[in-house]
Amino acid sequence: MVAFGVVYNNARISLAERARELATLRVIGFSRREVGAVLVTELVVLALIAVPLGLLLGTGFATVIVQAVNTETIRLPLVLTASNYAFAVLVVAIASTLSALLVLRMLNHLDLVSALKAPE
């Protein structure tokens, strides 16, 4: 849920910041598919950068937390397997896909007239 919230929020912010530019692209003749590709490409690039960094930071945080919790009476093992990492990547991929689909639906409701009327 947290992964979906972060990715979806990022996608909505990206759409809100670029709504006027995307509407302008539609007005000058770009198709919905082409304008959507611009937005989705940005989301994919961000996800491809964020996933490896997130895996590295998550591993580091987990290591630090387990070392901090371990005492003479309590020992917690740090168990990180390939399936843990694969699951994390899968969750982010699904969250990114769902977020992209929801934002593409919102992209269809851009106000093209306001893009024409907006002062420079």
Biotite code that builds the C-alpha atoms (Angstrom):
import biotite.structure as struc

atoms = struc.array([
    struc.Atom([0.000, 0.000, 0.000], chain_id="A", res_id=1, res_name="MET", atom_name="CA", element="C"),
    struc.Atom([2.828, 2.386, 0.802], chain_id="A", res_id=2, res_name="VAL", atom_name="CA", element="C"),
    struc.Atom([4.527, 1.664, -2.524], chain_id="A", res_id=3, res_name="ALA", atom_name="CA", element="C"),
    struc.Atom([1.283, 2.326, -4.391], chain_id="A", res_id=4, res_name="PHE", atom_name="CA", element="C"),
    struc.Atom([0.714, 5.539, -2.435], chain_id="A", res_id=5, res_name="GLY", atom_name="CA", element="C"),
    struc.Atom([4.182, 6.858, -3.200], chain_id="A", res_id=6, res_name="VAL", atom_name="CA", element="C"),
    struc.Atom([4.102, 5.962, -6.890], chain_id="A", res_id=7, res_name="VAL", atom_name="CA", element="C"),
    struc.Atom([0.537, 7.202, -7.400], chain_id="A", res_id=8, res_name="TYR", atom_name="CA", element="C"),
    struc.Atom([1.243, 10.466, -5.588], chain_id="A", res_id=9, res_name="ASN", atom_name="CA", element="C"),
    struc.Atom([4.330, 11.011, -7.737], chain_id="A", res_id=10, res_name="ASN", atom_name="CA", element="C"),
    struc.Atom([2.322, 10.307, -10.898], chain_id="A", res_id=11, res_name="ALA", atom_name="CA", element="C"),
    struc.Atom([-0.453, 12.720, -9.889], chain_id="A", res_id=12, res_name="ARG", atom_name="CA", element="C"),
    struc.Atom([2.031, 15.444, -9.045], chain_id="A", res_id=13, res_name="ILE", atom_name="CA", element="C"),
    struc.Atom([3.737, 14.939, -12.389], chain_id="A", res_id=14, res_name="SER", atom_name="CA", element="C"),
    struc.Atom([0.389, 15.216, -14.180], chain_id="A", res_id=15, res_name="LEU", atom_name="CA", element="C"),
    struc.Atom([-0.623, 18.305, -12.192], chain_id="A", res_id=16, res_name="ALA", atom_name="CA", element="C"),
    struc.Atom([2.687, 20.056, -12.880], chain_id="A", res_id=17, res_name="GLU", atom_name="CA", element="C"),
    struc.Atom([2.560, 19.304, -16.587], chain_id="A", res_id=18, res_name="ARG", atom_name="CA", element="C"),
    struc.Atom([-1.180, 19.461, -17.255], chain_id="A", res_id=19, res_name="ALA", atom_name="CA", element="C"),
    struc.Atom([-0.927, 22.673, -19.264], chain_id="A", res_id=20, res_name="ARG", atom_name="CA", element="C"),
    struc.Atom([1.980, 21.405, -21.381], chain_id="A", res_id=21, res_name="GLU", atom_name="CA", element="C"),
    struc.Atom([0.272, 18.073, -22.000], chain_id="A", res_id=22, res_name="LEU", atom_name="CA", element="C"),
    struc.Atom([-2.958, 19.825, -22.959], chain_id="A", res_id=23, res_name="ALA", atom_name="CA", element="C"),
    struc.Atom([-0.975, 22.042, -25.328], chain_id="A", res_id=24, res_name="THR", atom_name="CA", element="C"),
    struc.Atom([0.501, 18.940, -26.968], chain_id="A", res_id=25, res_name="LEU", atom_name="CA", element="C"),
    struc.Atom([-3.035, 17.632, -27.493], chain_id="A", res_id=26, res_name="ARG", atom_name="CA", element="C"),
    struc.Atom([-4.130, 20.941, -28.989], chain_id="A", res_id=27, res_name="VAL", atom_name="CA", element="C"),
    struc.Atom([-1.269, 21.036, -31.503], chain_id="A", res_id=28, res_name="ILE", atom_name="CA", element="C"),
    struc.Atom([-2.118, 17.580, -32.790], chain_id="A", res_id=29, res_name="GLY", atom_name="CA", element="C"),
    struc.Atom([-0.549, 14.895, -30.613], chain_id="A", res_id=30, res_name="PHE", atom_name="CA", element="C"),
    struc.Atom([-2.785, 11.909, -29.991], chain_id="A", res_id=31, res_name="SER", atom_name="CA", element="C"),
    struc.Atom([-3.862, 10.770, -26.545], chain_id="A", res_id=32, res_name="ARG", atom_name="CA", element="C"),
    struc.Atom([-1.525, 7.802, -26.908], chain_id="A", res_id=33, res_name="ARG", atom_name="CA", element="C"),
    struc.Atom([1.480, 10.023, -27.664], chain_id="A", res_id=34, res_name="GLU", atom_name="CA", element="C"),
    struc.Atom([0.771, 12.379, -24.788], chain_id="A", res_id=35, res_name="VAL", atom_name="CA", element="C"),
    struc.Atom([0.234, 9.423, -22.471], chain_id="A", res_id=36, res_name="GLY", atom_name="CA", element="C"),
    struc.Atom([3.536, 7.942, -23.620], chain_id="A", res_id=37, res_name="ALA", atom_name="CA", element="C"),
    struc.Atom([5.330, 11.086, -22.473], chain_id="A", res_id=38, res_name="VAL", atom_name="CA", element="C"),
    struc.Atom([3.881, 10.760, -18.987], chain_id="A", res_id=39, res_name="LEU", atom_name="CA", element="C"),
    struc.Atom([4.318, 6.990, -18.721], chain_id="A", res_id=40, res_name="VAL", atom_name="CA", element="C"),
    struc.Atom([7.920, 7.179, -19.952], chain_id="A", res_id=41, res_name="THR", atom_name="CA", element="C"),
    struc.Atom([8.720, 9.582, -17.140], chain_id="A", res_id=42, res_name="GLU", atom_name="CA", element="C"),
    struc.Atom([7.153, 7.218, -14.603], chain_id="A", res_id=43, res_name="LEU", atom_name="CA", element="C"),
    struc.Atom([9.090, 4.238, -15.988], chain_id="A", res_id=44, res_name="VAL", atom_name="CA", element="C"),
    struc.Atom([12.405, 6.090, -15.883], chain_id="A", res_id=45, res_name="VAL", atom_name="CA", element="C"),
    struc.Atom([11.774, 7.174, -12.296], chain_id="A", res_id=46, res_name="LEU", atom_name="CA", element="C"),
    struc.Atom([10.860, 3.626, -11.283], chain_id="A", res_id=47, res_name="ALA", atom_name="CA", element="C"),
    struc.Atom([13.954, 2.190, -12.968], chain_id="A", res_id=48, res_name="LEU", atom_name="CA", element="C"),
    struc.Atom([16.122, 4.612, -11.028], chain_id="A", res_id=49, res_name="ILE", atom_name="CA", element="C"),
    struc.Atom([14.244, 4.239, -7.731], chain_id="A", res_id=50, res_name="ALA", atom_name="CA", element="C"),
    struc.Atom([14.059, 0.431, -7.510], chain_id="A", res_id=51, res_name="VAL", atom_name="CA", element="C"),
    struc.Atom([17.805, -0.300, -7.310], chain_id="A", res_id=52, res_name="PRO", atom_name="CA", element="C"),
    struc.Atom([18.365, 2.634, -4.965], chain_id="A", res_id=53, res_name="LEU", atom_name="CA", element="C"),
    struc.Atom([15.471, 1.484, -2.790], chain_id="A", res_id=54, res_name="GLY", atom_name="CA", element="C"),
    struc.Atom([16.842, -2.052, -2.627], chain_id="A", res_id=55, res_name="LEU", atom_name="CA", element="C"),
    struc.Atom([20.252, -0.748, -1.564], chain_id="A", res_id=56, res_name="LEU", atom_name="CA", element="C"),
    struc.Atom([18.841, 1.655, 1.019], chain_id="A", res_id=57, res_name="LEU", atom_name="CA", element="C"),
    struc.Atom([16.423, -0.963, 2.343], chain_id="A", res_id=58, res_name="GLY", atom_name="CA", element="C"),
    struc.Atom([19.237, -3.468, 2.777], chain_id="A", res_id=59, res_name="THR", atom_name="CA", element="C"),
    struc.Atom([21.304, -0.858, 4.587], chain_id="A", res_id=60, res_name="GLY", atom_name="CA", element="C"),
    struc.Atom([18.451, 0.160, 6.873], chain_id="A", res_id=61, res_name="PHE", atom_name="CA", element="C"),
    struc.Atom([17.615, -3.454, 7.685], chain_id="A", res_id=62, res_name="ALA", atom_name="CA", element="C"),
    struc.Atom([21.252, -4.184, 8.508], chain_id="A", res_id=63, res_name="THR", atom_name="CA", element="C"),
    struc.Atom([21.542, -1.152, 10.794], chain_id="A", res_id=64, res_name="VAL", atom_name="CA", element="C"),
    struc.Atom([18.260, -1.909, 12.577], chain_id="A", res_id=65, res_name="ILE", atom_name="CA", element="C"),
    struc.Atom([19.109, -5.571, 13.174], chain_id="A", res_id=66, res_name="VAL", atom_name="CA", element="C"),
    struc.Atom([22.544, -4.653, 14.485], chain_id="A", res_id=67, res_name="GLN", atom_name="CA", element="C"),
    struc.Atom([21.024, -2.050, 16.799], chain_id="A", res_id=68, res_name="ALA", atom_name="CA", element="C"),
    struc.Atom([18.451, -4.511, 18.176], chain_id="A", res_id=69, res_name="VAL", atom_name="CA", element="C"),
    struc.Atom([20.896, -7.358, 18.756], chain_id="A", res_id=70, res_name="ASN", atom_name="CA", element="C"),
    struc.Atom([22.008, -7.567, 22.380], chain_id="A", res_id=71, res_name="THR", atom_name="CA", element="C"),
    struc.Atom([23.602, -10.232, 24.539], chain_id="A", res_id=72, res_name="GLU", atom_name="CA", element="C"),
    struc.Atom([20.210, -11.791, 25.268], chain_id="A", res_id=73, res_name="THR", atom_name="CA", element="C"),
    struc.Atom([18.469, -11.289, 21.932], chain_id="A", res_id=74, res_name="ILE", atom_name="CA", element="C"),
    struc.Atom([19.880, -12.146, 18.519], chain_id="A", res_id=75, res_name="ARG", atom_name="CA", element="C"),
    struc.Atom([17.871, -11.528, 15.349], chain_id="A", res_id=76, res_name="LEU", atom_name="CA", element="C"),
    struc.Atom([19.204, -12.878, 12.076], chain_id="A", res_id=77, res_name="PRO", atom_name="CA", element="C"),
    struc.Atom([19.110, -10.755, 8.949], chain_id="A", res_id=78, res_name="LEU", atom_name="CA", element="C"),
    struc.Atom([17.640, -12.971, 6.250], chain_id="A", res_id=79, res_name="VAL", atom_name="CA", element="C"),
    struc.Atom([17.623, -11.418, 2.798], chain_id="A", res_id=80, res_name="LEU", atom_name="CA", element="C"),
    struc.Atom([17.022, -13.727, -0.132], chain_id="A", res_id=81, res_name="THR", atom_name="CA", element="C"),
    struc.Atom([16.550, -13.259, -3.837], chain_id="A", res_id=82, res_name="ALA", atom_name="CA", element="C"),
    struc.Atom([12.828, -13.915, -3.386], chain_id="A", res_id=83, res_name="SER", atom_name="CA", element="C"),
    struc.Atom([12.607, -10.974, -0.936], chain_id="A", res_id=84, res_name="ASN", atom_name="CA", element="C"),
    struc.Atom([14.106, -8.670, -3.515], chain_id="A", res_id=85, res_name="TYR", atom_name="CA", element="C"),
    struc.Atom([11.989, -10.112, -6.319], chain_id="A", res_id=86, res_name="ALA", atom_name="CA", element="C"),
    struc.Atom([8.826, -9.588, -4.274], chain_id="A", res_id=87, res_name="PHE", atom_name="CA", element="C"),
    struc.Atom([9.778, -5.960, -3.591], chain_id="A", res_id=88, res_name="ALA", atom_name="CA", element="C"),
    struc.Atom([10.432, -5.326, -7.282], chain_id="A", res_id=89, res_name="VAL", atom_name="CA", element="C"),
    struc.Atom([7.145, -7.023, -8.226], chain_id="A", res_id=90, res_name="LEU", atom_name="CA", element="C"),
    struc.Atom([5.175, -4.885, -5.763], chain_id="A", res_id=91, res_name="VAL", atom_name="CA", element="C"),
    struc.Atom([6.687, -1.680, -7.134], chain_id="A", res_id=92, res_name="VAL", atom_name="CA", element="C"),
    struc.Atom([6.076, -2.820, -10.726], chain_id="A", res_id=93, res_name="ALA", atom_name="CA", element="C"),
    struc.Atom([2.412, -3.557, -10.001], chain_id="A", res_id=94, res_name="ILE", atom_name="CA", element="C"),
    struc.Atom([2.001, -0.268, -8.118], chain_id="A", res_id=95, res_name="ALA", atom_name="CA", element="C"),
    struc.Atom([3.607, 1.611, -11.011], chain_id="A", res_id=96, res_name="SER", atom_name="CA", element="C"),
    struc.Atom([1.377, -0.079, -13.571], chain_id="A", res_id=97, res_name="THR", atom_name="CA", element="C"),
    struc.Atom([-1.805, 0.641, -11.631], chain_id="A", res_id=98, res_name="LEU", atom_name="CA", element="C"),
    struc.Atom([-0.742, 4.238, -11.019], chain_id="A", res_id=99, res_name="SER", atom_name="CA", element="C"),
    struc.Atom([0.035, 4.738, -14.707], chain_id="A", res_id=100, res_name="ALA", atom_name="CA", element="C"),
    struc.Atom([-3.372, 3.384, -15.698], chain_id="A", res_id=101, res_name="LEU", atom_name="CA", element="C"),
    struc.Atom([-5.167, 5.659, -13.231], chain_id="A", res_id=102, res_name="LEU", atom_name="CA", element="C"),
    struc.Atom([-3.202, 8.725, -14.318], chain_id="A", res_id=103, res_name="VAL", atom_name="CA", element="C"),
    struc.Atom([-3.821, 7.928, -17.998], chain_id="A", res_id=104, res_name="LEU", atom_name="CA", element="C"),
    struc.Atom([-7.546, 7.928, -17.263], chain_id="A", res_id=105, res_name="ARG", atom_name="CA", element="C"),
    struc.Atom([-7.169, 11.363, -15.662], chain_id="A", res_id=106, res_name="MET", atom_name="CA", element="C"),
    struc.Atom([-5.173, 12.516, -18.687], chain_id="A", res_id=107, res_name="LEU", atom_name="CA", element="C"),
    struc.Atom([-8.277, 12.041, -20.850], chain_id="A", res_id=108, res_name="ASN", atom_name="CA", element="C"),
    struc.Atom([-10.053, 14.745, -18.838], chain_id="A", res_id=109, res_name="HIS", atom_name="CA", element="C"),
    struc.Atom([-7.547, 17.543, -19.473], chain_id="A", res_id=110, res_name="LEU", atom_name="CA", element="C"),
    struc.Atom([-9.138, 20.883, -20.243], chain_id="A", res_id=111, res_name="ASP", atom_name="CA", element="C"),
    struc.Atom([-7.801, 21.672, -23.706], chain_id="A", res_id=112, res_name="LEU", atom_name="CA", element="C"),
    struc.Atom([-9.576, 25.036, -23.917], chain_id="A", res_id=113, res_name="VAL", atom_name="CA", element="C"),
    struc.Atom([-7.863, 26.386, -20.805], chain_id="A", res_id=114, res_name="SER", atom_name="CA", element="C"),
    struc.Atom([-4.490, 25.503, -22.341], chain_id="A", res_id=115, res_name="ALA", atom_name="CA", element="C"),
    struc.Atom([-5.353, 27.761, -25.254], chain_id="A", res_id=116, res_name="LEU", atom_name="CA", element="C"),
    struc.Atom([-6.598, 30.599, -23.056], chain_id="A", res_id=117, res_name="LYS", atom_name="CA", element="C"),
    struc.Atom([-3.743, 30.607, -20.555], chain_id="A", res_id=118, res_name="ALA", atom_name="CA", element="C"),
    struc.Atom([-1.618, 33.778, -20.674], chain_id="A", res_id=119, res_name="PRO", atom_name="CA", element="C"),
    struc.Atom([2.115, 33.400, -21.188], chain_id="A", res_id=120, res_name="GLU", atom_name="CA", element="C"),
])
